[in-house]
Amino acid sequence: MSENLILSIDAMGGDNAPEMVVEGLTIALDRHPDARFLLYGDEARLKPFLDAHARLRKVCEIRHADDVITNDAKPAQALRNGRQSSMRLAINAVKDGEATGIVSAGNTGALMAMAKFVLKTLPGIDRPAIATSFPTMRAKTVMLDLGANVECDAENLVQFAVMGEVFARNVLGLEQPSVGILNVGQEDLKGNTAVKQAAAMLQEADLPIKFYGFVEGDDLAAGTVDVIVTDGFTGNISLKSIEGTAKMFAHFLRESLMGSVRGKLGATIAKKALLEFKDRLDPRRYNGAMFLGLNGICVKSHGGTDGLGFSNAIRVAIELINDGVNDGIKDDFAHISEAILLVRERAEEEARAAEREAQVAAEAARNEGKDRAVSL
């Protein structure tokens, strides 16, 4: 770990901040004793919690912020009126070089808007994407976008594929991660224009990506590919559906085991295995979504998490920094930008050719109609 690893923390972001944030920092410090933290928030509220943890207090600096971005604030409103908020000041610290990354459990839309405005995007990236990894039957899978971009064109999806592949290679340690585009079927003819064009780009361009093709909804849990690419609308619904299904399954299992004497006896016998099962499904272990594509490390924690979950978001930020994910994205885009440009030009030429053919066909149909009218 770098000796200069300093994270800026939006200490007022989250449903249970700032107590939850301080608890998470305490856990994170045990795992990452070399880390240092800049805490942005209400000093009067932060100081009593921090003073209760003498060791943590030594590696934290409180920087007072009067304003807090509320969960119901609209991104444009937060961007316009939140210049002195704990969230904005924490982001500014990354831009100014005082911190190497920022973690916040606050308003997602506001965090994305502010981070994009302040940090800008990496060269070659039009839009940042929210990405996270989750457990599957095979291993871990990365999925993006998870809500930052409701509508995406083909080039956005290709950029997501590159960023997701770099993340899987550097953070998950996969030598050659496979990449798939989420679709309503695996056949080439299925899907909207954006996914079909993106698939064509990834197949035809000479990109250093192991492109699998299209994947469907049941491939998410199966772990068919290492990286799943989709638009933010579909990705957000998919991830929350997975989380909801896991909660439902755990609820049904608990009901079955606690509903009878025999079930309770079985639960007692299988206690160790059940605890392992619970731990694998614990969403706090996978907390921390990355804003990939920004010119700086920014990690979003779930707003309703506890200290353990927040500590995992901090872990994600530290891994992104130590693994040089942004440098990897910049290097990959420097090599593939020409290939993407060639594929884009080819797609545009094919679209123009199709339009010309349609115009010729329409003109022929009109002429045929005139000739028929004359003959009558």
N, C-alpha and C positions, 0 to 999 in steps of 0.2 A: 504494500500500500504506500502511496505517496505520502511523504511527511507533511505536504501542504494540502492535504485533503480537508477542505472546509466546506460544509454544507450550510446553505441558508434555509431556515425553516419558517414557514408561515405558521406561527405558534397559535394563531387564533382560528385557523381553518379546521372545520370538522364539528360534528354534533356535540362532542364532549371535550372540546378544547377549552382551556389549555392543559387541563389535568392529563388528558389522554396523551397529548403530545409529549409532555415531560416523562410520563411513564414509558412511552415508546423510546425516547432518547436514552433512558436508563438501561433498557434492555439492549438497545443497539450498541451502547458503549461497551457492554460486556463482550459483545461479538467483535466490535471494531474499536479497540482501545486507542488507536492512533487518530481517530476522527475528531474533528472540532466543529462547533456549531455556532451559527449566528441566529439568535432567536428574535423574530420580529413580532411585536405584539404589545399588549397593555402591560407595562412593567409592574404595576401595582397588583395585577392578578397573577402574573408569571412568577414573581420573586418568591412568594411563600412556598409554592410547589418546588421551585428549584432549590431553595434553601434546605429543603428536607432531604436533598441528595448531595452531600458534600462533594463526592467524587465527580459527579456530573457538573456541578457548579463551576469546577475548575476549568472545564473545557467548553463552557458556554459563555457567550456574550449577549446580553439582552440589549436590543435596540428598540426603543419605544416607538410604537405606532398608535396613533389615536383611532384610526378608522379600521373597520372590518368589512370585508365583502360578504354580504349575506347570501344565503343559499338561493333566494328568490331573485337576486339581482340579475338583470339582463346583461349579456356581455358588453354591449355598446355603452350601457349606463356605467358599468364597472370601469370600463376603459376611460370613460370621460371624467368620472367623478372620484375614482379610487386611487388617485396618484399618491396619496399619503397612507394608503391602506397597508396592512401587514403583508398582504399578498404581493402587491406591486413593489414594495421596498425590498422584499426577499428576492424577487426576480431581478430588480436593478442591481443587487449585489453580485449576481452572476455576470451580468453585462459589464459591470465595472471591474471585474477580475478579483473581487474580494472573496468570492465563493466559487467552488467548482461545480456546484449543482444546487437545485432547489427542490424541496419536497413540500407539498401542501395537500391537505385533506379538504380544501375549500371548494367553492363553486367551480365545476368543471369547465363550463362555457367561459366564465370570466378568466379562469387560469389560462385556457388556451388562447383567448383573445389577447390578454396582456403579454403572455410569453411570446407569442408570434410578433406582436408589435415591438416589444423591447429587444428580444434576442434575434429576430429575423430568422429566415430559413437558410439551410445549407445550400451551396451552389447546386443547381440542377433540380431542386425540390420546389414544387409549386405550393404544396399544402402539407403541413405536418399531419401525422396520423397517430392515433392512440393505439398502443399495442400492449398486449400482456401475454403471459404464458399460463397454461393450465394443464392439469394432469389428464392423460388419456390412457387407454388400455395398453398402449405400446410404450409411451414415454411422456415427454412434455411437448406441447404444440404451441406455437406462437400464432396469434390471430390479430390482424389489423385490417381496416380501421374499426374502432369500437365506438364511434359516435362523433368524431370531430368533423367529418365530412359526410353529410347526409346524401349528397349526390356527387358522383364521381364519373369522370370520363376515362377512356382507356389508358391514357397516359398517366393519370393519377394512380390507377391500379398497378401499372408497371413500376412506378416509383415505389409504391407500397411493397411490391414484391422484392425489389432490391433492398429496401431498408429492412424488411423482415428477414431476408436471407442473411444479411450482415449481422443482425441481432442474434439469430439462431446459431450462427457460426462462432461468434465471439463470446456470447454470454452462456449459451447452452453447451458450447464446446463441440458442436457437430461439424465434422470435416466437410461434408457436402450436403447441406440440408435440402430436402425436397420441398418444392413450392407448388401449391394448387390454388386455383381460383374457385371460390364458392359459387355454385350455380344450381339450377333446378334440375339438372341432369348432366350426365357425362358426355353425351353426344355433342359433336361440334356444332350442330344446327340449333341447339337449345340455348336459351338465355337472351338477354338484351344486347343491344349493339355494343355497349361498353365492354362487357365481359368477353364477347366474341373477338372484338378488335384487340383487347389486351392479350388474350390467349395467342392470337396471331403474331403479335409483336414478340412475345416471349418465345414462341416456337421458331420464328423466322430469323430473328436477330441473333447475332453471334455474341450472346451474353453468357457470362460465367455462372449460369443458374441452372440447377437441375429441375426443370419444369415438368411436373407430373401431368398437368392438364386440369380438367374440371373435377371438383369434388362436390359431394352432396351433404345434406344435413347430418346423415348418419355417419359420415366420415369424421366428424368433429370428435366424437367420443372414441372412435376406433383408432385415431392417431394415424390415419392413412398417409398424411404428409406432415412435415415438420413446420411448415408455414402456410397458413390459410389467409388468402387475400380477399377482401370484400369491401364494399362501401360501408360508411359509418352507420347507415340506417339498418342494414341487414346484420352487420356485426354486433351492434348494440343489442338487438333483439335476440340474436343467437346466444350471446354470452349470458344474458339474463335468463334465457330459457334453460341453459345448462345449469346455472346456479339454482334456479327454482326447482328443477328436476332433482338435483342432489339433495336439496332440503326436504322435498317431498319423500324421497326414498328413505332418508334418515328418519323422518317422522313415522313412516309406516313401519320401519324396522323396530323403532322404539316402542310403538304401540303393540306390535306382535310379541315382543319379548316381555313387556311389562303387563300384558293382559291376562296372564295365567300363572299359576304356581310353577307349572312345567317350563313355561317360557322364562321365568325368573331364574329357575335352576340352571337352564341352559345358558342364560346370560352370565351367570356366575362362573360356570365352567369355562366359557369362552371369553372371559373378561379381557384378557390380554389381547386377543385377536380383535375384539370389538373396539378397544382403545386405539389400536393401530389403524383400524378402519376409519374411526372417527377423525384421527389425526390426518389421514390422507385426504379426507373430504373437507377439512377445515379451511374455509375460504381465507382466513387470516394468513395462512402460509403462502398464499399466492397474491396477497395484496400488493398493489403498486403497479400502476399502468404508466408506460413510458410515452412521452410525446416525441416520437421519432421524427427527425427531419429539421428540428430546430438547431440553431447555432449555439447550443448550450444544453446541458442536461436538466430536464424538468420531469419530475415524477409526481403523479397524482395518486394519492391514497384515497381509499373509500371513505366517504364522510362519516359513516356510521361505525367505523372500526374502533377497536380498543387499542391499548398500548402495544400488545403483541403484533397486531396487524400493522400498526404504524411503524414499528421497528422493522418489519419486512419491507415496507416501502423505502425506508432508509437504506436497507441492504441492497435493494434494486438499484438505487441511485449510485451507491458506491461501486457496484459491479459494472454499471454502465461507464463510470469514469475510469476504473482500473482496466477495463477491457478495451478502452479506446473505440467505442462504438461509433462515435461521430467521425473520427478519423477514417474508420473503415468505410462508412457511407460515402464520405468525400472521395476516397480513393476509387471506390467502385464506380461512382458516377463519372469521374474523370475518364475512366476507360470505356464506359458504355454509352456516353452521351451521343457520340457519333452514330453508333448503331441504332439507338432509339430514333435519332433524327432521320436516318435512312428509311426505317420502317414507317415512320409517320408520313414521310413524303410519298412512299409507295401507296399507303392507305389513302392519302388524299388524291393521288392520281387515279386510283381505282374508283374512288367515289365520283370523281369528275367524269371518268369514262362511263360509269353506270348512268350518270345523269344525262350525258350526251346520247347514250343508247335509248334512254327513256324518251328524250325529246324527239329523236328520229322516229321511234315507234309511234309516238303520239301524232306526229306530223303525217306519217303514213296512214294512220287510222282516219285522220281528218280528210286526207285526199281521197281515200277509198269511199268515205261517206259522200263527198262531193260528186265523185264519178257515178255513184249509185243513184244520187238524186238527179243527175243529168240524164242518165239512161231511162229513168222513169218519166 
